[in-house]
Each structure stands twice: as C-alpha cells, then as structure tokens.
C-alpha cells in the first residue's frame, strides 16, 4: 500500500469546507495529492452555516506551482 508523505506543505486554497472539498477533488483528478487542514473544526463549529473558520487545501511544496495553476484554471 502506498503511503502519502507530506513534507513541506504550502497553501493553495482557502475557503469554506465545501469549496475546499471541491478543490481537493479537482487537484486529485489532476494528479496532485492534497490534504485539508481544519476540516473537523470547521464542521463542528458550523455544520449548517458559513460561520466557521477557513479551511485550507495544502499540497507538497514541489507541486505548488502546478497546483496553483489547476486551481486558477477551474471554472466557476
């Protein structure tokens, strides 16, 4: 089984939980491994409204430029 290794992480997106989940899926479909930070806290503090804290999507530093391009090219 392949193990994910996140050494030096950088932020490529900041938003609410549902946006972060969409961005994470978009990155994964482009071949970029990513993770979400503060997902649990945001869901607990605000499960029904957009009142929780920001959720971050993080990628390995080596994939930062490509990941930011993928995020920037997404259709709204």
Number of C-alpha atoms within 10 A of each C-alpha: 3 4 5 9 8 14 10 10 16 17 18 23 21 17 15 19 25 13 15 22 18 11 24 24 15 17 22 14 10 12 11 17 18 24 19 19 17 14 20 13 14 18 19 10 13 14 13 9 9 15 12 18 17 18 23 24 25 23 25 19 14 12 16 17 10 14 27 15 11 16 15 12 9 10 5 4
